[in-house]
Amino acid sequence: ACSLLIQSLCIARSILSPGHRATAVRKFPLFVWFFLFWAVINILVAPVRLVTLALTLVARNDASSYLSLLDPAGIVRYQQLFWFYAGTAIFAALLPAIGTTFEILSAQTRSLLASRTKLVVVGVGLSFLIMLSWGQNLITAADQEKLAATGSLFAALTTVPLLLIVFSWLSMMFAARKFLTVPLAFVWIQLVSMAIASLTTLALAIPALGVYLHNSYFTVAQLHLLLLGTVLTSFLAGLFHWLPTLTNRGYSRSLGYLAAAGMLLGNMASFAPQFVLGTLGSPKGLHSYPEQFQTLHLLSSIGA
C-alpha cells in the first residue's frame, strides 16, 4: 500500500503540476492512467482488509465482538467487509492489464489513439463501477436485498466500459490491418476472454439468475477466466513484446504461437465445462459431486 501510494502521488503530482494540466490527458500513456486507477483503488480498500483481519483476531477471543461468528449479524458484517476488499481488488486487477494491452497495440499496430481522452474517461467510469459493484457478492446473504440489488446494478453497468474497451482494441487492429504477431495473438485471447467475462458478469448481475448461479462452478469459471484469460494473458503479451528490447535477444515465433494456442485451448477447455457445470447446478468448493458431472470435471481438469 505504501508503494502504491508513493507511485500514485508521483503520477498525480506530474498531472497537476503547472503547465501540465491541459496536456496531461494527451501526453500520458494509457498504461500510466490505468495503473493510477488501479493504485488508487488498492489504496482505498487495503485499510479495510487490515481492519477486517484485526476484527477477526478479536472475534476469536471475544464472542460478543463486532464479527462474532456466533451472531448471524456478525457473519453478515464479515461478508460485507470481506467482499468490499476482495471483490473490488480482484476486478481492479483488470485495469493494469487493460493499460498494458493499449501500449502493446499502439506499438504493434503503429496506430494512434484518436480518442485517448474518452478512454481515460472510460477508465475512470470503470474504476468507480468496480468500487461500487462489490455488493453483488451478497446476493444470497440474509437481509441484504437492497445492497445486493445495488451491487448487481453497478456490476451490470461495468459491461458497458469493458465492451467499449474491447471495441477500441478491435478498431486499432482493423485500422492498421495488422492482426497476428505473437503479442497480438495473446491480445486476441485477452479480447475474447474479456468479452466472455463481461457477458457472464451481466448474467450474474441479473438477480433472479444470479441467485441460482451463486456459489456454483459458474462463478468459479467467470472469476478465473477474468484473471487467467485477461490479466495473465496481458502479462504474457507484454513479455513477448518487451523481452527482446530488454535482452537484445529474439525468440522463436513458432514457439510463441504454440504458447498462445495452448493458452487459448487451455482456457476454453478448462472454463467452458465449468460454465456448463454451474448452469446444471454443480456447487463449488466440494471434494465430492454426483457421478453425472464426472465427464465435465475431467475435461476441465485436462484443460487446466
Summary of the structure (lengths in Angstrom):
residues: 304
radius of gyration: 21.1
end to end distance: 32.1
largest distance: 67.2
contacts: 980
relative contact order: 0.09
helix: 80%
strand: 1%
